């Protein structure tokens, strides 16, 4: 698979202790790597570090070690390093815009910086399964697995904020969905659900989709302060996936009647900004937004044939992983590059705070691309 651009700098990852994960992990969607920009000239690279783990009688079988290194560009010199012990295989790290990051492990959400020292931020009554933030990172959405009797207690920054009361059966474990203010831990919304929920939010509220007929979906913004308004109506043969790019722009991943997908850029004023088709042989998309909202990376598995009910996905069909960077104002692809090894859980792509640089883990290197002078794109080729 050929890149549409040459990298402006590269950093070798084998000397850092990184080894490509084996075929055992393919298809499990595990988070094995996290690559992020701390600022324009420093990268945080963390990865699963295979090896013996000292286990006590109370050790969790899911326990694993993550090696973290801070790299200064362009030379890739190591500024700081650490070894963390985590207890599951889902995504564990989210970068903040001020050079800090959030680390998720079991019941806790911690905050770190370039020193790689970790401080407690939020504690939950049960394991934290997932989290997301709004584009300005004022709010956090969390899913946690908790006993029903404890579901309206969460400690944020050493506090126990009051939560909205909701009925629940005593003693039963359940998934608790919360929207919290990141600075204080104050809970704005709490709900008990049967399965983890993805909830796209901005600083005003959260978006829900509702099917109005066979091919049409209504996108409703539910305000935190109360009230609902319809943002847009979208044609799609499936429930569209909604992601905020900025506070005033979102992108919908919609389905065509033939099973192919397309991306639709929408303003919060309901205006359709662009419509971009996607290739039918690129599957399992993961979106990565630039902190300032001008770029969006979409990474997918590149397979030998379109996937449908009659031609299901086999990992023998996967020939690589491709990263396409979109200009969010126009929906045009500005850079197309490969990523390897194939990491179907993502974490191997990052965009710098200014939106001017792209970092991708590929062929034993962290490859850093300049996004400001991208030329015409060649077609993707596989060899």
N, C-alpha and C positions, 0 to 999 in steps of 0.2 A: 504494500500500500504506500503510495508516494505522497509526500507532503506538498502542500501548495506554497510553502515558504521555507526558507532555511532559518534555523534557529540563530539568534544573535549570541547566545552563550549556552554552554552545557556543563553539567556537573555529573561526574561518575558516581553511581550509587553503591557499587560493590564494596569500595573501601569504607563506606559508612556502615557496612554490615547487612545490607539488604540483599536477600536472595529471592528470586521469583518463586511465588507459591506454586505447589504442584497441582496436577490435574484434579486431585481430590476435591479441591475447593470450587471447581467449575460448576455453575448452576446453583450454588447455595446462597448467592447474593450476600456473602459475608463482607464486612468492612475490614480489609486487611491493610489498608494504606490511607493516610490523609496527607495531602499536599496543599499548603496554603501560603499566601503572602502575608507576612507580618507587616511589611511596608514595601515600598518599591524596590528595595535592595536587599531584603532579607526574606528567606523562605523558612517555613516550619515544615519539616518532613518527618512523619511518624509512620511506623510500620510494625507489623507483627514480627517478633523476634523469636524464631523457633529455638527450642532448647529445653533443658530440664528445668522444671519448676519445683521448688521445695513445697510440698503439700503437707499440711497438718491434718488431723483427724476431721476437722471442720471445713477443709478446703472444698471449693466448688469445682466440679469437673469441667466447667466452662472457663475456668481461670486461664488467663494468658498474659504474656508480657508484651508490651509495646515499647519500642525504642523510639525516642524523640531526639531530633537534632535541629538546631537553628543554623542555617547556612547563610553566609554573606556573599552576595554576588558582586562581581562576576566570577571570582575565583572559586567559590564554593567552600570557603574555609569554615570550619565548625566553630561557632561562637559559644554554644552551650549544648549540653546533652543530658538526657535523663532516661530512666527505665521505669515505666509505670506498669502496675499489675491491674488488669481489668477483668470483668467477670461475665462477659457475654461477647457475641460476635457481630452485633449490630453497630451502626455508626456511633462513634464516640466523641468526635471533635467538631466544633463549629467555630469559625473565626469571627471575631468582632472587628469593627472598623477602626478601633483605636489602638490596634496592636496587641490586644488581649485576645484570649480564646476561652471557650467553655468546653469542659471535659465532663462527659456523662459516664457514671459508673454506679451500678446497682441503684441504691436509693438517693444518690447524691449527684448534684451538679456543682462542679468546681470551676474556679476561674484561674487562668494562668497568663503569663506574659513571656517575653523573650528570655527571661532567666529560667523558665520552665518550672518555677516554683508554683505550687497549687494552693489555693485558698478556698474554703467552703463558701458556697453561694446559696444553694437551696437544698433542703432535705425533704424527702417525701416519705409517707408511711409505708410505701412499698416500692418495688423496683421500677425505675423510670425506663419506659420502653422506647420512647421517641420524643423528640422536641423539634420545633421550628421557630423562626422569628419573623416579624414583619420586616419590610425592606430597610427601615431606619433602626431596627433592633431595639425598639422601645419595649416591645412585648414578646413574651415567650409562650408558645403553645406546647403543652406537655400531655403525654399519655402515660399513665402509671398504673400498675397492677396492685390493688390495695384491698384489704379487708373492708367490707361495707361499713363496719362500725367506726372505722378511722377515716372515712372518705372525705370528711370536711375538715381535716387538719393538715396543713402543710406549713413547714417552717421556712421562711425566706429571710436570708441575711440575719439569722438569729431570732426572727420574729415568728409569731403564729397568727397570720392575718385571718380575719373573719371571711367565710365563704358563704355563698348562697346556699340555703338549705334545699335538699332534693330528697325525695323518698327513696329508700333502699331497704332491701331485706337484710336483717341483722345477721352478721356472721359470714355472709357470702362474699367471696373474693370477686372483684370486678375491675373493669378498666375505668379509670377516672380521667376525664378530659378537663384540662384547666387552661385558661388564658391568664397570665400573670404579668404584672409590670416588672420589667427586669431590674430596675433600680432599687425597688423596695420589697419585691415579693408579694405585693398586694394582688389578690385574686379578683379579676374582673368577671370571670365566668367559670362555672363548674358544671359538669354534666357526667352522668354515669352511663356508660355504653357497653355493648357486648363485645365489640372488637376495637382495636386501635383505629383512630379516626385521623385523617389528614384534613386540616382546616386552614385554608389560605386566608391570611389576615393582612390588613394594613393598619395604620394608626387610628382609623375610624371604626373598623368593624371587621366582620368575616363574611366571606362569600360562600353561598350554598347554591347548588344547581338543582333545578326541578324540571322534570320532563313534562312538556305541555302537549306534545303529540309524538308520533313515532319517530320523527327526525328532528324535533325542535326542543331546545333546552333554554330555560330562563335562568339568568345569573342574577341572584338577589344579594345585595349587601345588607347585612344585619348590623345595625349600628350598636356599639357598646352602650351608648347613651339611651338606646331605645328607638324603635322604629325600623322599617325596612323599605328599601327602594330597589327597583329593578335597574341593573346596570346595562344589560344587553340581552338579546335573544340570539341564540347560536344554532345553526344546523349541524347536527352530528348524529351518526348512527350508533354512538355509544355515549355513556356518561363522560363528558369532557373533563380532562384534568385541568385545573386552574392554578396558575402560579403568578404571584406578584413579582414584577420586575422593579418597579418603583411604587411610591404611594399612589401615583395617578395612572399607572399602566400595568396591565396584566397580560399574560399570554395563555391562550387556551390550546390544549392538544386535543383535537377533534378527530372523529373517524368519518371517512367517506363510506358510501354504500358498498363499494367493492372491497372494503376491509383495509384500504390504505389510510394513512393518517396525514394530517396537515397541522401546521401551527398558525394561529390567528392572533395578531396583536390587537389589543383593545384598550381604549382609554376609559377611565372611570366615568367619563361623560357619555359613554355608550358608542363613541365613534370607532368604527373599524379602521385600523391604521394600516394593516397589511395582512396578507394571506400567503403562506409559504408551504408548498407541498414537501413531503419528505419521501425518501426512497423506500420502496416496499421491502427491500432486503436489509434494512437497518432496524434492529429490534432492541427492546429493553432500554428505552431512553432514560438518561439522567440529565437534569438541567442544573447548570451552575451559573448564577448571576454575578456580574461584576458589582462591587460594592456601591458604585455611583450610578449603575443602571444603564450604561451605554452599550454594554456587550452582554451576550448570553451564550454560554458554551453548551452544546448538546452532544453528549457522548452516547454512542450506541454500539451494539455488537453488529459486525458486518457478516452476513450469512450468505450461503450459496443460492438461496431461493426465497421468495416471499413466504412468510409463515401464515398459515390459516388452519382451519379445522381439518382439512384434508392433507396438509403438509406441516405437521407439528415440528417444533424445534428440537433438534438433537445437537449436542455439543460437537458432534462430528461435522456439523454443517457450519460451525463458526470458524471463519477464516481470519478474524482480527477484530480490532476495536478502533473506531474512528471518532475524532473530535471535530465538530464543526462550530465555528464561532459566528454568531449572528450580530449584525448591527440592529439594536432593538428599535431604532427609529424607522428603519426601512424593511426589516425582515430579510435582508440580503446576507448571504454567507460571505465573510471576509477572509477567513482562514480555514483550511481543512488539513488536519494532520492525523497521523496514526498514533495509537497508544499501545504499549506492550510492556509486560505481559497483559493478557486480557483479564481485567478485574471487573467482574459484573456487579460488584457492590459499589463501584465508583471510588472516589477519593483520590484519583490520580490526575486531576485537572484543577488548575487554579487560575484566576484572573486577578491582576494586581489592583490595589485600591484606586488607581487613576483610570483603569480600564485599558491601559496602554500595553500591558504585557500579559502573555499567556505562558503558563508553565505546564508541561505534560511529562509524565513518566513514560519513557519509550526507549526500548533497545538498550537497557542498562544505563540510561542517562536521564537526568532531569533536563529537558530541553526547554529553553526560554525563548519565546518568539516576540517580535515587535509587531503590535497590532496597528501601528499608526500608518504604515506605508504598504499595506497589503495590495498586491496587484491582482490581475485576473486569475480565476481559479481553473486549474486543469481538472479533467474528470478523474474520479477515484479509480485507481487501478489496483488490482490484486495480483500478487505473484507468489 
